[in-house]
Amino acid sequence: DVRRRQGISVRSAARRMHTSIDQVRRQEEPSNDLLLSDLLRWQKALEVPVADLLVENEAPLSEPVMTRARLLRI
C-alpha cells in the first residue's frame, strides 16, 4: 500500500531492491510473512520509517514522504 500511495511501480521497487518483479509481487501478498531483512529492504527502497510498513493505516503518508514521492514523479 505504501508503494502504491507513493506512486512507485512494481518494476521500480524491484530495481531499488535488486530483486525480481515476481518477488516484489509475492512479498506484497497479504498472506506473506516477510523476513526482517526483506522488511528493511522495503524500508530503504521506499524511504519510509519501518513503522509505516508494519501498521495498517488509512491515514495519508507523512508530508515529507509525499513531497519526495511527488518530486520523484517529476
NUKE-255329 format. One record per atom (N, C-alpha, C, O): residue number from 0; atom name; y, x negated, z negated. Coordinates in steps of 0.05 Angstrom, whole numbers, padded with zeros to 5 digits. Layout:
# NUKE-255329
[NUM,CA,[Y,X,Z]]
...
This chain:
# NUKE-255329
[0,N,[-00024,-00016,00000]]
[0,CA,[00000,00000,00000]]
[0,C,[00025,-00017,00000]]
[0,O,[00044,-00011,00014]]
[1,N,[00025,-00039,-00016]]
[1,CA,[00048,-00057,-00017]]
[1,C,[00053,-00069,00011]]
[1,O,[00076,-00071,00020]]
[2,N,[00032,-00077,00024]]
[2,CA,[00034,-00089,00051]]
[2,C,[00047,-00069,00070]]
[2,O,[00066,-00077,00085]]
[3,N,[00038,-00045,00070]]
[3,CA,[00049,-00025,00088]]
[3,C,[00078,-00018,00081]]
[3,O,[00094,-00016,00100]]
[4,N,[00084,-00016,00056]]
[4,CA,[00112,-00010,00048]]
[4,C,[00131,-00032,00056]]
[4,O,[00155,-00027,00060]]
[5,N,[00121,-00056,00058]]
[5,CA,[00138,-00079,00067]]
[5,C,[00139,-00080,00097]]
[5,O,[00156,-00095,00108]]
[6,N,[00123,-00065,00111]]
[6,CA,[00122,-00066,00140]]
[6,C,[00108,-00090,00151]]
[6,O,[00114,-00099,00173]]
[7,N,[00089,-00101,00136]]
[7,CA,[00074,-00125,00144]]
[7,C,[00048,-00115,00157]]
[7,O,[00033,-00099,00145]]
[8,N,[00043,-00124,00181]]
[8,CA,[00019,-00115,00196]]
[8,C,[-00006,-00128,00184]]
[8,O,[-00004,-00148,00170]]
[9,N,[-00029,-00117,00190]]
[9,CA,[-00054,-00129,00182]]
[9,C,[-00057,-00157,00194]]
[9,O,[-00066,-00175,00180]]
[10,N,[-00049,-00160,00218]]
[10,CA,[-00050,-00186,00232]]
[10,C,[-00033,-00207,00217]]
[10,O,[-00042,-00229,00213]]
[11,N,[-00008,-00199,00210]]
[11,CA,[00009,-00217,00196]]
[11,C,[-00002,-00225,00169]]
[11,O,[-00001,-00248,00161]]
[12,N,[-00012,-00205,00155]]
[12,CA,[-00024,-00210,00129]]
[12,C,[-00048,-00230,00131]]
[12,O,[-00050,-00248,00116]]
[13,N,[-00064,-00225,00151]]
[13,CA,[-00087,-00243,00156]]
[13,C,[-00078,-00272,00162]]
[13,O,[-00089,-00291,00152]]
[14,N,[-00057,-00274,00178]]
[14,CA,[-00046,-00300,00185]]
[14,C,[-00036,-00314,00160]]
[14,O,[-00040,-00338,00156]]
[15,N,[-00021,-00299,00144]]
[15,CA,[-00009,-00311,00119]]
[15,C,[-00030,-00320,00099]]
[15,O,[-00026,-00339,00084]]
[16,N,[-00053,-00306,00099]]
[16,CA,[-00074,-00312,00080]]
[16,C,[-00096,-00330,00092]]
[16,O,[-00115,-00337,00079]]
[17,N,[-00092,-00338,00117]]
[17,CA,[-00111,-00355,00131]]
[17,C,[-00139,-00343,00131]]
[17,O,[-00159,-00356,00124]]
[18,N,[-00141,-00318,00138]]
[18,CA,[-00166,-00303,00139]]
[18,C,[-00167,-00285,00163]]
[18,O,[-00148,-00284,00179]]
[19,N,[-00189,-00271,00167]]
[19,CA,[-00191,-00253,00190]]
[19,C,[-00179,-00226,00184]]
[19,O,[-00176,-00218,00161]]
[20,N,[-00173,-00212,00206]]
[20,CA,[-00163,-00184,00204]]
[20,C,[-00184,-00167,00191]]
[20,O,[-00178,-00150,00174]]
[21,N,[-00210,-00171,00198]]
[21,CA,[-00231,-00155,00186]]
[21,C,[-00233,-00159,00155]]
[21,O,[-00237,-00140,00140]]
[22,N,[-00229,-00184,00147]]
[22,CA,[-00229,-00190,00118]]
[22,C,[-00206,-00176,00104]]
[22,O,[-00210,-00165,00082]]
[23,N,[-00183,-00176,00116]]
[23,CA,[-00160,-00162,00104]]
[23,C,[-00166,-00132,00102]]
[23,O,[-00161,-00120,00081]]
[24,N,[-00177,-00120,00122]]
[24,CA,[-00184,-00092,00122]]
[24,C,[-00204,-00086,00100]]
[24,O,[-00202,-00066,00086]]
[25,N,[-00224,-00103,00097]]
[25,CA,[-00245,-00099,00077]]
[25,C,[-00232,-00100,00049]]
[25,O,[-00239,-00084,00031]]
[26,N,[-00215,-00120,00045]]
[26,CA,[-00202,-00123,00019]]
[26,C,[-00183,-00100,00012]]
[26,O,[-00179,-00095,-00012]]
[27,N,[-00173,-00087,00032]]
[27,CA,[-00155,-00064,00027]]
[27,C,[-00169,-00038,00021]]
[27,O,[-00157,-00019,00012]]
[28,N,[-00195,-00037,00024]]
[28,CA,[-00210,-00013,00019]]
[28,C,[-00209,-00007,-00011]]
[28,O,[-00213,-00025,-00028]]
[29,N,[-00203,00018,-00019]]
[29,CA,[-00201,00025,-00047]]
[29,C,[-00225,00018,-00064]]
[29,O,[-00223,00014,-00088]]
[30,N,[-00249,00019,-00052]]
[30,CA,[-00273,00013,-00067]]
[30,C,[-00279,-00016,-00071]]
[30,O,[-00298,-00024,-00085]]
[31,N,[-00263,-00034,-00059]]
[31,CA,[-00268,-00062,-00060]]
[31,C,[-00257,-00074,-00086]]
[31,O,[-00234,-00068,-00094]]
[32,N,[-00272,-00091,-00099]]
[32,CA,[-00263,-00106,-00123]]
[32,C,[-00256,-00134,-00114]]
[32,O,[-00273,-00149,-00105]]
[33,N,[-00230,-00140,-00116]]
[33,CA,[-00221,-00167,-00107]]
[33,C,[-00227,-00188,-00129]]
[33,O,[-00225,-00183,-00153]]
[34,N,[-00233,-00211,-00120]]
[34,CA,[-00234,-00235,-00137]]
[34,C,[-00206,-00242,-00145]]
[34,O,[-00187,-00235,-00130]]
[35,N,[-00202,-00255,-00167]]
[35,CA,[-00176,-00263,-00176]]
[35,C,[-00163,-00281,-00155]]
[35,O,[-00139,-00280,-00150]]
[36,N,[-00179,-00299,-00143]]
[36,CA,[-00168,-00317,-00123]]
[36,C,[-00158,-00302,-00098]]
[36,O,[-00138,-00309,-00087]]
[37,N,[-00171,-00280,-00091]]
[37,CA,[-00162,-00263,-00069]]
[37,C,[-00136,-00249,-00076]]
[37,O,[-00118,-00246,-00060]]
[38,N,[-00135,-00239,-00101]]
[38,CA,[-00111,-00225,-00110]]
[38,C,[-00087,-00244,-00110]]
[38,O,[-00065,-00236,-00102]]
[39,N,[-00091,-00269,-00117]]
[39,CA,[-00069,-00289,-00117]]
[39,C,[-00061,-00295,-00088]]
[39,O,[-00037,-00300,-00083]]
[40,N,[-00080,-00295,-00069]]
[40,CA,[-00073,-00300,-00041]]
[40,C,[-00056,-00276,-00031]]
[40,O,[-00037,-00281,-00016]]
[41,N,[-00063,-00252,-00039]]
[41,CA,[-00047,-00228,-00031]]
[41,C,[-00019,-00231,-00043]]
[41,O,[00001,-00225,-00030]]
[42,N,[-00017,-00239,-00068]]
[42,CA,[00009,-00242,-00082]]
[42,C,[00026,-00262,-00067]]
[42,O,[00050,-00257,-00063]]
[43,N,[00015,-00284,-00059]]
[43,CA,[00031,-00304,-00045]]
[43,C,[00038,-00295,-00017]]
[43,O,[00061,-00299,-00008]]
[44,N,[00020,-00282,-00003]]
[44,CA,[00025,-00272,00024]]
[44,C,[00047,-00251,00024]]
[44,O,[00064,-00250,00042]]
[45,N,[00047,-00233,00004]]
[45,CA,[00066,-00211,00004]]
[45,C,[00091,-00218,-00012]]
[45,O,[00111,-00203,-00012]]
[46,N,[00090,-00240,-00027]]
[46,CA,[00113,-00249,-00043]]
[46,C,[00122,-00228,-00062]]
[46,O,[00146,-00221,-00063]]
[47,N,[00103,-00217,-00078]]
[47,CA,[00109,-00197,-00098]]
[47,C,[00097,-00205,-00124]]
[47,O,[00078,-00221,-00124]]
[48,N,[00106,-00195,-00146]]
[48,CA,[00092,-00200,-00172]]
[48,C,[00064,-00189,-00171]]
[48,O,[00059,-00168,-00159]]
[49,N,[00045,-00202,-00184]]
[49,CA,[00018,-00193,-00185]]
[49,C,[00016,-00165,-00196]]
[49,O,[-00001,-00149,-00187]]
[50,N,[00033,-00158,-00215]]
[50,CA,[00033,-00131,-00227]]
[50,C,[00036,-00110,-00205]]
[50,O,[00025,-00088,-00208]]
[51,N,[00052,-00115,-00185]]
[51,CA,[00056,-00096,-00163]]
[51,C,[00030,-00090,-00148]]
[51,O,[00027,-00069,-00136]]
[52,N,[00012,-00109,-00149]]
[52,CA,[-00014,-00106,-00135]]
[52,C,[-00035,-00093,-00153]]
[52,O,[-00055,-00082,-00143]]
[53,N,[-00031,-00094,-00179]]
[53,CA,[-00051,-00083,-00198]]
[53,C,[-00046,-00055,-00206]]
[53,O,[-00065,-00040,-00211]]
[54,N,[-00022,-00046,-00206]]
[54,CA,[-00015,-00019,-00216]]
[54,C,[-00008,-00001,-00192]]
[54,O,[00009,-00008,-00176]]
[55,N,[-00022,00021,-00191]]
[55,CA,[-00016,00041,-00170]]
[55,C,[00010,00055,-00178]]
[55,O,[00012,00067,-00200]]
[56,N,[00029,00052,-00161]]
[56,CA,[00056,00062,-00168]]
[56,C,[00068,00075,-00144]]
[56,O,[00068,00063,-00122]]
[57,N,[00079,00099,-00147]]
[57,CA,[00092,00112,-00125]]
[57,C,[00121,00105,-00122]]
[57,O,[00135,00112,-00103]]
[58,N,[00131,00090,-00142]]
[58,CA,[00159,00081,-00141]]
[58,C,[00163,00062,-00119]]
[58,O,[00145,00047,-00111]]
[59,N,[00187,00061,-00108]]
[59,CA,[00193,00041,-00087]]
[59,C,[00190,00013,-00097]]
[59,O,[00192,00008,-00121]]
[60,N,[00186,-00006,-00079]]
[60,CA,[00185,-00034,-00086]]
[60,C,[00212,-00042,-00097]]
[60,O,[00232,-00030,-00091]]
[61,N,[00212,-00064,-00112]]
[61,CA,[00238,-00073,-00124]]
[61,C,[00257,-00080,-00101]]
[61,O,[00249,-00088,-00079]]
[62,N,[00282,-00079,-00107]]
[62,CA,[00303,-00083,-00086]]
[62,C,[00301,-00111,-00074]]
[62,O,[00304,-00113,-00049]]
[63,N,[00296,-00133,-00089]]
[63,CA,[00294,-00159,-00076]]
[63,C,[00271,-00160,-00056]]
[63,O,[00273,-00172,-00035]]
[64,N,[00248,-00147,-00063]]
[64,CA,[00225,-00147,-00045]]
[64,C,[00232,-00131,-00020]]
[64,O,[00225,-00140,00002]]
[65,N,[00244,-00108,-00023]]
[65,CA,[00251,-00091,00000]]
[65,C,[00272,-00105,00018]]
[65,O,[00270,-00104,00043]]
[66,N,[00291,-00119,00006]]
[66,CA,[00311,-00133,00022]]
[66,C,[00298,-00155,00038]]
[66,O,[00304,-00158,00062]]
[67,N,[00280,-00170,00026]]
[67,CA,[00265,-00191,00040]]
[67,C,[00249,-00179,00063]]
[67,O,[00247,-00191,00084]]
[68,N,[00236,-00157,00058]]
[68,CA,[00220,-00143,00078]]
[68,C,[00237,-00135,00102]]
[68,O,[00229,-00138,00125]]
[69,N,[00260,-00124,00096]]
[69,CA,[00278,-00117,00118]]
[69,C,[00287,-00141,00134]]
[69,O,[00288,-00139,00159]]
[70,N,[00292,-00163,00121]]
[70,CA,[00301,-00187,00135]]
[70,C,[00279,-00199,00152]]
[70,O,[00284,-00210,00174]]
[71,N,[00254,-00197,00143]]
[71,CA,[00231,-00207,00158]]
[71,C,[00227,-00191,00184]]
[71,O,[00218,-00202,00204]]
[72,N,[00234,-00166,00184]]
[72,CA,[00230,-00149,00208]]
[72,C,[00251,-00155,00228]]
[72,O,[00247,-00149,00252]]
[73,N,[00274,-00165,00220]]
[73,CA,[00295,-00171,00239]]
[73,C,[00289,-00196,00254]]
[73,O,[00305,-00204,00271]]
